[in-house]
Amino acid sequence: MIKRIVVAGGGTAGWMAAAALARTMGPTVDVTLVESEAIGTVGVGESTIPPLVVYNRLLGINEAEFMRATQATFKLGILFDNWKQPGDRYFHSFGYTGKDHWAAGFQHYWLEGRARGHTQSYDDYCLELVAALQSKFAQLPDNKVNYAYQLDSGLYARFLRQMAEADGVTRIEGKIARVELNGETGDIAALELDGGRRVEGDLFLDCTGFRALLIEGALHAGYDDWTHWLPCDSAIALQTPNVRPPVPYTRAMAHDAGWQWRIPLQHRTGNGIVYCSRYLDHDAALERLLGNIEGEPLTPPNRIRFQTGARRKQWHRNCIAIGLSGGFMEPLESTSIHLIQRAILRLIRMMPQGAISPRDIAEFNDQQFQDMEQIRDFLILHYKVTDRRDSPFWRQCAAMDVPDSLAQKIELFRETARVFRRNEELFAENSWVQVMLGQGIEPKAWHPIAGRLNDDELDRLLGMIRQDVARTVAGLPAHAAYVARYCGASEPAAA
């Protein structure tokens, strides 16, 4: 019987898990979280995607209160600079572009219009995209605007800790010295802390980050290394003051050995450079980052080394990896917090009634690994499909073989303009279309149903969508003004 759940490690992953378990499972389980103030967290997961909105609602979190506590701004997507080639840019937005027909996505009608002489950008048909580039935002009736958050992940962990402890979670301060295994079953029996204290449990969640003290250190679950597809292995993060009103989007700026992020919060801007150490050393990367920030740094540079990949068994014996202990997808599409969320909600749906079922473990692992593979493919797309050949890094990316699953998606779109979403994968058709068009894929053909419209009908269809988008955006307030009114923090908070 699962009665005692022990969360090893705090940070975003640990407190997201503890808060969700306490809020949903109530008195049916006892939740204990073990963390040490002496061990820092990576703490750079500042940019999120729309499912976090749903996650917070499931936990009954007041949005404005949460945004004030985390100094959050709204996010409508990501602006990609220099990915197709230097000087080029495109936007991956949340939400939908145009209106789909049941037989064919909107891109088919747009491509048909372009073939007949229409010159309007695909971007003009997406509400979130047009609003983002005009730095406008408001929450509209019927969830018409799809959004996420740009937030301080350290403050989010603190916010969740207060909520979790109010719901009965016990926090123990201490550094894990040893993971004690049951000599008969091989399961984890207890965590032994510095000083000799033992913390026993029935189910253990490994939220110890890259160290993976439980799932790998004690249970040796194995790791699939994906750096041959995603070659960046290093990052440097730092914070700067805001020098202008925060915009409702994250920027991802490619350079000759990786890319740089810029994430505007209410009280500061998060910055970082992601790079492949084979082509750029730490000092040169830091110099490049410092040369492309706005304002003087508020914090010392935080260097992060990582290996993109996934734990082979996310749930092994009585231990489940949550967050970085389960693997790492580089932050290009802001999926780190989402993978934490998916694992937690999946665990809650599969919470054992009695003994842990091997079938549950197998199903959990299959679903979790599939999530990570689908995100992996979407990230590889940004590196593989590009016109850049201006550096050894980009030439390596262009020449690399990609997984068959991704090759199929790329060639299907190139030949037919079709995209199919499989098994509730995270990124829907519109995300793939925006990125593939933005990275430079030109479909050779499209669905013949778009050709059934005569010129006047096609003009009217496309014109009505553009006008609706433009009219809606014209009525939106400035993003910074909306944030200040809805959830403005009274003063900067320390992380």
N, C-alpha and C positions, 0 to 999 in steps of 0.2 A: 504494500500500500504506500503510495506517495504522499507523505505528510510533511516532510521536512525538505524544503528546496533551499539550496545554498548557492548564492551567486558569488562567484570568485572574481573580484575586481569591480570597480565603480565606473567612473566615466560615463559617456553617453550610453554605451551598450549595457552596462550593469544597471544603471538607474532606469533606463527604458524598460528593461526586463522586470526589475523589482516592482516598479510602479504598475506595470500592466498586470502582473500576476496578483498583486495585492488588491488591485481595483476590481479585477474580474473574478478571481477565485475566492476572494473573501476569507472567511474563517476555515475553509476546507483544507488550506495548507498554511504552514508556517514558513515565512520567507525571511532568510537571513542573508545579509550582504556583507562580505568581508573586503575591506580595502585599506590601503595604506596611504596616508597623506604624503609619505616620503617618495612614493612612486608616481611620477607624472603620467599624464595621458597624452595621446597624440594631439587631440583637441583642435583639429583644423577642419572638421566636418561642418563647414558654415553654410553650404549651399545644399538645398534639398529639392525634392520633387513632389508633385501633388499628393501621392498617397499618404504623406505625413499629415495632411489636413484631415484625412479620414481617421488616421490613427489617433490623433488628439481628440477627435469627436467621440470615438469609441470609448475613450477614457474619461469623457465628460469634462474635458479641459476647456475653460473659458478662453476663447481665442485672443481677445484683446489683452487679457491679463497675462497670458503666456507670451505674447509678443512684447509687451512692456518689460516683462522679467528677463527676456532674452535679447533685448535691443533689436528685435527683428524688423526687417522690411519685407515687402512682398516680392515675389519672383515670378515672372511670366515666361522665362526661358533663358537661353544661353546665346550670347553673341560670339561667333567664331571668327576670329581674325587670322588671316594668312595661312589658312589650312589648304585650300585648293591651290593657291600659289600666293607668294608675297604680294600684299596690297589688296587681296580679295577678301570679302567677308560675306557671311550668311548668318541666318538666325534660326536656331532650333527652338520653336515655341511649344508651349503647352496648349492643349486644346485641339481644335479642328481647323482645317483649311477648306473653305467653300462648303459645298453640300454634296454628299455622296449619293449616287444612285445605287439601288440594291445590287445591280449587276457590275458596277464599276465605280471606283473611287473618283473623287473630284479631279485628280491629276489628269485623268483621261480627257475630260472636257477642256481643261486648261491647255493641254497639249494640242487638242483639235483646234482650239481658238488661236493658238500661236501659229499653227500651220496655215490658218486663214488670214493671218496678218495682224492679229492682236499683239500688242507690245507690252501690256501690263505685266508686272512681276507677279509670280506665284505668291509672293509675300502679301500683296494687297488684299488677298481674300481671307486673311486670318486675323481675327479680332485681337487676340493676345499679342501677336507679333507687331501689328501696327501700333497698338497701345504702348507696348514696351519701348519701341524706338522713339515715340513721342513723350516718353516718361510720364505716362498717365496711368491711373489705376482707380478702380472702385469695385466693390463687390456688388454684383447685379442680381436681380431676381432670377430664380430657376437655375442658379449656378451657371450662368451664361459665361462667366469668366473663369477659366481654369488657372489656378495659381498654386505656388508653393511659398516657402519662406527662405530668406537669407538671415541666419541667426548665429549667435554666439553659442557654440556647442557646450562650452564649459558652464555657461549660465543655464542652458537647457538642462544639463545634468543636475545642477543645483536646484532648479525648479522642480524637477521630478523627484529628487531626494526628499524635499519637503513634503510633497504629495504622498510619496511612498511611506515615509515614517508616520505621517498622520493616519495612513491606512493600516498601520501595524507592522511594517517591515522593521526588523532589528538590524542595526548597523554595528559591525564590530571593526574597530580600528586595529589593524595588524598586518604584518607582512607574512605571506605564506612561505614557510621554511621547507615544508615537505608535504607531499600528497600521499596519504596512507591508503594502500590498497587492501581489499579483503583477500586474504590468502587463499580462500577456497574458490571464490567466484571471479576474482580479478577486477571487480567493480571498485569504484572509489568508496572508501569507508569514511574518511574524514580528512580535513585539512588541518595540518599542524602549523601553528603560527610561531613566530619568534617569541621566546619566553615559555613555550611548551603548551600553550592552550590548544585544545582540540575542538574543531567544529564538525560535528557529525551531520550527515544528511542522507536522504534517500535518492535525491536527484541533484546533480551539480551542473551549474551553468558556467562555462568557461568564458569569462569576459576580461581575460588578462591581456588582451591585445596581441601584438605580434609575438609576445613571449609564449603564448599558448601553453601555459604551465600544466594544465590538466589534460587537455585533449591530445597534445603531442608530447609534452614533457613526461607525463605519467603513463598515458595510454597508447602513444605511438600510432596515431590514426593515419599518418601518411599525408603527403602534400603533392599536388600536381602543379608543377611549375609552368607558367604560361608566358614567361619572358621572351620566348622565341617569337611570340605574336605581339606582345606588348612590352617593348624593350626598355621603356623608362624604368629606372630602379631607384631614383633619388628625388628628393624634394627639399626645398627650403621655404619656410613660411615666416612671415612677419606682418605686423600690423602698422597702419598709418592713420593719421587723422583724416576725416572727410574734408576735402577741399571744395566740394560742390554738393548740392542736394543728392541724396542716394537715388540711383535709378533702379527700376524694377527688373533687373536682369544681371546675370553673372557674365563676365567676359572670360573667354579662353583664347589666348593669343599665342599662336604657334611661333616657334623660333627654330633655328637650324638643328637643334638637338632635343626638341621636346616642345613644351608650351608653358605659358604663365597664366595664373588666374588673378582676377580682381573681383572682390565680392563686397558690395557696399551694405553696411549695417547702419543703424541709427547713429551710433556713437563713434564709429571708426570704419575703416575699410580693411578687409582681409586680403593679403597678397601672398603669392607663392609662385615658385618656379618648379616645374617638373621636368626632369631631364634624364638622359641616358649617360651614365658615368663613363661609358666607353668612349663617348665623343665629347664630353664636357666635364672638366674637373670641378670640384667643389668651389674653389676660389673664383674661377671664371664664371660659374653659375651665380654665385653671390654678387659678383660685380655686375653681371647682366641684370639681375633682379633689382639691385639698388639703382641702376641706371634707368629703370622703367617703372618707377613708382611715383605717386603724387604725394608730396609732403614728406617730412622727415620720419624715420621709423620710430614707433612708440615702444617697440619690444626688440630684444635681441633676436637674431635669426635662429630659427628652430630647424635643425637639420633632421631629416627623416630618411632612413634607408628602408626599402621594401622590395619584396619579390611578389610580383603579380601571380596569382594562382588561387587554388582552392584546396581546402582540406578534403581528403578522399572520403572520410567519414565525418560528417558534421555532427551526427549523433552516434556515439560509440559507447557501448555498455550503458552506464547510468550518467553519462556526461554529454552535454550538448554545447557545441561551440556557438557563441553569439558574437557577431562583429568581427573584428580583425583576427581573432583566434581561429575563425572559420575560413579565412582567406581574404584576399585584398584585390578589389577592382580599383585601379587608379581613379582619381576623383574627376575625370574628364566630364562625366555626365551626372555627377552628384548622386551616386547610387549607394554610398557607404551606409548612411543612416537608413536608407530604404531596406538594405539587406538585413540590418539589425531588426527592423520592424517586421519583415517577412518571417524571419526565424522565430520571433517571439509569438506572433499571431498563429503561426503554424503549430508551435508547441502547445499553445492554449487549446487549439482545436483538437489536438491529439493527446491531451493530458491523460495519462493512464488512470483507470479506475482502480485496478489492482496492481498486479505485477506488470513490469514493462514488457510489452509485446515485441518480439523480433519483427513482426509485420509492420508495426508502427515505425520502428527504427528504419526499416528498409524503405518504407514509403516517404518518410521525412527526408531521408538522404537523397532519394531519387528526385523529389520535388525541389529541394534546396540546391542540389547540384545543377539541375536543369535551369533554375533561375540564374545561377552564376554563369553557366555556359551561354545563355541567351544574352546576358549583359556583356559578357566577354566579346561575343561576335559584334555587337553594336559598337563597342569601343574600337575593336580592330578596324572596322569600316573607316573610321576617321583617319587612320594611318595608312591604310592600304590604297584607298581610292583617292588619289590626289595627283595633281600635275607637278608637284614639287620634285625636283631632282637636283636641287641646288646644294646639297650637302651629303656626306656619307650616310648620315642618319636617315634622311628621306629616301635615298637610293636603296638602303637596306629594306625599308618599309615597303617600297614599291615592288621589290624583287621577292619578298617572302611569300611562301605558300600560306594559304589561309584555310581554316576548317571548311569541310565540305558544306556544312550547314550555311555558312556565310557565303561561300562561292555560289551556291544555288540562289540565294536571295539577290546577290548582286547581278548575276547574269539574267535572272528572271526579270528584274526591273529594267536592265539594259535592253533586253529584247522585246518586252511586252508592256512596260510601265506598271506591272502588277506587283503588289506586296500582299502577303498573307500573314496574319497574326496567328501563331500557334500556341495552344495550351496556355492561354491567359498570360502570354509573355508580357513583360513590363512595358516595352516600347511598342506602341500601336503603329498602325500603318502610316499615319501622318508623320510620326517621328522619323521613320525610315525614309519616307519620300522627301521630307525637308533636308535631311542630311545627305541623301544620295544626290539630289539635285544640287545642293550646296557644294558638295565635294566634286561635282563636275560630271556626273553620269548623265548622258543624253539618251533617253529611250528612243529606240529605233521605230517602235510602233506602239499603238495604244488600242483600247477597246473600240470595235466598230460601232458600238451603240452611240458613241459621241457623234458619229457622222450622220445620225438620223436627224439631227436638228438642222434646220436651214439657217442661213446667215442671220436673219432677224431673230430667230428663236435663241440662237447661241449668244448673240449680242445682248439680248434681253436677260438671259440667265446670268451671264458673267457680270453684266452691268448692275443688276439688282444686288448681287452678293457684295460687290465692291462698295456700292453706295450704302448698304446696310452697315458694313464694317466702318466706313468713314464717318457715317452719321453717329454711330454709337460711340466711337472714339472721341469725336468732337464734343460730346456731352460729358466726358469723364473729367474729373479734377486731376491736377498734378499729383503724381505719386507721393512726393514728399509731404504735400499739404494733407493728403488723405491719411498718411501714416501718423502725422503729428496729431490730427484730430481723433483718429480711431484708437491709437495705441501708443502715442508718444510717451517715451520714458522721460521722467522729470529730470534725471541727471544720469551721467555715465555711470555704469556699474563695473566694478572690477571682476574679472573672470576668476 
